[in-house]
């Protein structure tokens, strides 16, 4: 069953969105995209500066494995340092079978 994860957050006040975009792309290519079960990732931003990231995984187990190692991975540290942790909200959804 396909799994969709969402993460909403804002950047720390000192972070330039253009610089964050570079860190975000690098983290995705160097960490997320090479993980087992990764399908796709979309990054959006509201006019108020809130980001919404949507990640598709082949299975919840593969999503768990990646996210379990995410905070300790060297490839994610620049990304994590840019995010205001007090604004982070995440969710997980399972694809609904359609007839």
C-alpha positions as a Markdown table, in Angstrom:
| # | Residue | x | y | z |
|---|---|---|---|---|
| 1 | Unk | 0.0 | 0.0 | 0.0 |
| 2 | Unk | 1.4 | 3.4 | -1.0 |
| 3 | Unk | 2.2 | 5.9 | 1.8 |
| 4 | Unk | 2.1 | 9.7 | 1.6 |
| 5 | Unk | 3.8 | 11.8 | 4.2 |
| 6 | Unk | 3.3 | 15.5 | 4.7 |
| 7 | Unk | 5.4 | 18.0 | 6.6 |
| 8 | Unk | 4.5 | 21.7 | 7.2 |
| 9 | Unk | 7.1 | 24.1 | 8.5 |
| 10 | Unk | 8.6 | 27.6 | 8.3 |
| 11 | Unk | 12.2 | 28.5 | 8.0 |
| 12 | Unk | 14.2 | 30.1 | 10.8 |
| 13 | Unk | 14.2 | 33.9 | 10.5 |
| 14 | Unk | 17.9 | 34.0 | 9.5 |
| 15 | Unk | 17.4 | 31.7 | 6.5 |
| 16 | Unk | 17.1 | 33.0 | 3.0 |
| 17 | Unk | 14.5 | 31.0 | 1.0 |
| 18 | Unk | 16.8 | 30.9 | -2.1 |
| 19 | Unk | 19.6 | 29.4 | -0.1 |
| 20 | Unk | 17.2 | 27.0 | 1.5 |
| 21 | Unk | 16.0 | 25.9 | -1.9 |
| 22 | Unk | 19.6 | 24.8 | -2.7 |
| 23 | Unk | 19.9 | 22.9 | 0.6 |
| 24 | Unk | 16.5 | 21.3 | 0.1 |
| 25 | Unk | 17.4 | 20.0 | -3.4 |
| 26 | Unk | 20.7 | 18.7 | -2.2 |
| 27 | Unk | 19.1 | 16.9 | 0.7 |
| 28 | Unk | 16.5 | 15.4 | -1.6 |
| 29 | Unk | 19.0 | 14.1 | -4.2 |
| 30 | Unk | 21.7 | 13.0 | -1.7 |
| 31 | Unk | 19.4 | 11.4 | 0.9 |
| 32 | Unk | 15.7 | 11.0 | 0.1 |
| 33 | Unk | 15.9 | 10.0 | -3.6 |
| 34 | Unk | 18.4 | 7.2 | -2.9 |
| 35 | Unk | 16.4 | 5.5 | -0.2 |
| 36 | Unk | 14.5 | 2.3 | -0.8 |
| 37 | Unk | 10.8 | 2.9 | -1.5 |
| 38 | Unk | 11.1 | 6.6 | -2.4 |
| 39 | Unk | 8.7 | 7.5 | -5.2 |
| 40 | Unk | 8.5 | 11.3 | -5.4 |
| 41 | Unk | 8.7 | 14.5 | -3.4 |
| 42 | Unk | 7.0 | 17.8 | -3.9 |
| 43 | Unk | 7.9 | 21.1 | -2.1 |
| 44 | Unk | 5.4 | 24.0 | -2.0 |
| 45 | Unk | 5.4 | 27.4 | -0.2 |
| 46 | Unk | 2.6 | 29.7 | 0.8 |
| 47 | Unk | 2.6 | 33.5 | 0.5 |
| 48 | Unk | 3.1 | 33.5 | 4.3 |
| 49 | Unk | 6.3 | 31.5 | 4.0 |
| 50 | Unk | 5.0 | 28.1 | 5.2 |
| 51 | Unk | 6.3 | 25.1 | 3.4 |
| 52 | Unk | 4.3 | 22.0 | 2.6 |
| 53 | Unk | 6.4 | 19.0 | 1.6 |
| 54 | Unk | 4.6 | 15.9 | 0.2 |
| 55 | Unk | 6.6 | 12.6 | -0.1 |
| 56 | Unk | 5.3 | 9.5 | -1.7 |
| 57 | Unk | 6.7 | 6.1 | -0.5 |
| 58 | Unk | 6.1 | 2.6 | -1.8 |
| 59 | Unk | 5.3 | 1.3 | 1.8 |
| 60 | Unk | 5.0 | 2.6 | 5.3 |
| 61 | Unk | 7.9 | 0.4 | 6.4 |
| 62 | Unk | 10.2 | 2.1 | 3.9 |
| 63 | Unk | 9.0 | 5.6 | 5.0 |
| 64 | Unk | 9.7 | 4.6 | 8.6 |
| 65 | Unk | 13.2 | 3.4 | 7.8 |
| 66 | Unk | 14.1 | 6.6 | 6.0 |
| 67 | Unk | 12.5 | 8.9 | 8.6 |
| 68 | Unk | 14.1 | 6.9 | 11.4 |
| 69 | Unk | 17.5 | 7.8 | 10.1 |
| 70 | Unk | 16.7 | 11.3 | 8.8 |
| 71 | Unk | 17.7 | 13.3 | 11.9 |
| 72 | Unk | 21.1 | 11.7 | 12.2 |
| 73 | Unk | 22.1 | 11.6 | 8.6 |
| 74 | Unk | 24.9 | 13.9 | 7.5 |
| 75 | Unk | 23.0 | 14.7 | 4.3 |
| 76 | Unk | 20.1 | 16.2 | 6.1 |
| 77 | Unk | 21.9 | 18.5 | 8.6 |
| 78 | Unk | 21.8 | 21.7 | 6.5 |
| 79 | Unk | 18.1 | 21.2 | 5.8 |
| 80 | Unk | 17.4 | 20.6 | 9.4 |
| 81 | Unk | 19.4 | 23.6 | 10.6 |
| 82 | Unk | 17.2 | 25.8 | 8.3 |
| 83 | Unk | 13.8 | 24.7 | 9.7 |
| 84 | Unk | 12.2 | 26.4 | 12.7 |
| 85 | Unk | 11.4 | 23.2 | 14.8 |
| 86 | Unk | 8.6 | 24.9 | 16.6 |
| 87 | Unk | 6.6 | 25.1 | 13.4 |
| 88 | Unk | 6.9 | 21.5 | 12.2 |
| 89 | Unk | 3.7 | 19.5 | 11.7 |
| 90 | Unk | 3.7 | 16.2 | 10.0 |
| 91 | Unk | 1.1 | 13.7 | 8.9 |
| 92 | Unk | 0.9 | 10.3 | 7.2 |
| 93 | Unk | -1.7 | 9.0 | 4.8 |
| 94 | Unk | -2.3 | 5.7 | 3.0 |
| 95 | Unk | -3.5 | 5.7 | -0.6 |
| 96 | Unk | -7.2 | 4.9 | -0.9 |
| 97 | Unk | -7.9 | 2.1 | -3.4 |
| 98 | Unk | -10.1 | 3.4 | -6.2 |
| 99 | Unk | -12.5 | 1.2 | -8.2 |
